[in-house]
Amino acid sequence: MKIRKLCPGENPPWELLELADPSRMIVEGYVKSSGVYVGEISGEIRAVYVLKETEKVVVEIMNIAVDEVHQGKGLGKQLISHAINEASKRGYAQIEIGTGNSSIHQLKLYQQCGFRIVSVDFDYFTRSYDEPIYENGLLCRDMIRLCYTFES
Ligand SMILES: CC(C)(COP(=O)(O)OP(=O)(O)OC[C@H]1O[C@@H](n2cnc3c(N)ncnc32)[C@H](O)[C@@H]1OP(=O)(O)O)[C@@H](O)C(=O)NCCC(=O)NCCS
């Protein structure tokens, strides 16, 4: 998979972005002020991640998705590794990512990539989304926040 930054004026891959975040309104809100990186296979966009500066030395992966056909083949890990390299090249000290308490596989993936749990935003999802979200037999209520810190 080849990963590149989307050029200004290119359309973000909304369907992929909505796989990770069902609220188009929320996605539109952060996409404008972020870098959107796409993963292409044979010239087709199959994966995406969004990197936003949240503080002077901190970036956040706001969204990450691989299309359903290509999931489970290591592309998610490739996207995160690319994000870590990008953030490192640009001199950031930390990368953050947040996911739901019910997103068991994502929690595994992020920890495998070196992220550690730093905090919990209790009831974030029940507060922010109109419809309840269920995954893996669990109500998604809380935002688990994880952080990757570069060694200095
Ligand atoms: C989360 C996501 C980006 C991971 O991408 P991926 O290409 O499927 O992930 P990988 O193939 O690199 O898997 C990496 C690890 O995560 C685990 N994993 C990730 N998603 C999984 C899933 N849906 N089911 C089972 N395992 C999963 C795998 O077990 C794998 O671990 P292993 O190497 O020990 O086997 C992808 O599943 C996706 O787009 N999901 C929908 C959108 C989403 O939930 N985004 C994140 C919102 S916080």
The ligand as a Gaussian input file, in Angstrom:
#p B3LYP/6-31G(d) Opt

LIG

0 1
 C       -9.171000      -0.499000      13.057000
 C       -8.644000      -0.736000      11.621000
 C       -8.150000       0.567000      11.031000
 C       -7.478000      -1.725000      11.723000
 O       -6.981000      -1.932000      10.416000
 P       -6.596000      -3.412000       9.923000
 O       -5.893000      -3.274000       8.631000
 O       -7.805000      -4.254000       9.958000
 O       -5.598000      -3.821000      11.092000
 P       -4.373000      -4.817000      11.003000
 O       -4.622000      -5.860000       9.959000
 O       -3.134000      -4.003000      10.873000
 O       -4.485000      -5.503000      12.417000
 C       -3.657000      -5.180000      13.442000
 C       -4.068000      -5.922000      14.712000
 O       -5.301000      -5.421000      15.191000
 C       -6.262000      -6.471000      15.365000
 N       -7.519000      -6.044000      14.755000
 C       -7.770000      -4.798000      14.315000
 N       -9.054000      -4.716000      13.889000
 C       -9.598000      -5.929000      14.053000
 C      -10.887000      -6.480000      13.800000
 N      -11.890000      -5.715000      13.313000
 N      -11.111000      -7.765000      14.091000
 C      -10.119000      -8.536000      14.603000
 N       -8.881000      -8.059000      14.877000
 C       -8.621000      -6.791000      14.606000
 C       -5.701000      -7.693000      14.671000
 O       -5.932000      -8.772000      15.537000
 C       -4.227000      -7.408000      14.497000
 O       -3.507000      -8.008000      15.505000
 P       -2.462000      -9.220000      15.135000
 O       -1.419000      -8.568000      14.248000
 O       -1.942000      -9.632000      16.473000
 O       -3.276000     -10.251000      14.437000
 C       -9.741000      -1.379000      10.723000
 O      -10.173000      -2.585000      11.285000
 C      -10.920000      -0.471000      10.469000
 O      -10.906000       0.328000       9.537000
 N      -11.989000      -0.591000      11.285000
 C      -13.186000       0.236000      11.093000
 C      -12.920000       1.680000      11.440000
 C      -12.444000       1.850000      12.870000
 O      -12.942000       1.214000      13.790000
 N      -11.468000       2.761000      13.057000
 C      -10.890000       3.072000      14.340000
 C      -11.794000       3.943000      15.143000
 S      -11.084000       4.243000      16.747000

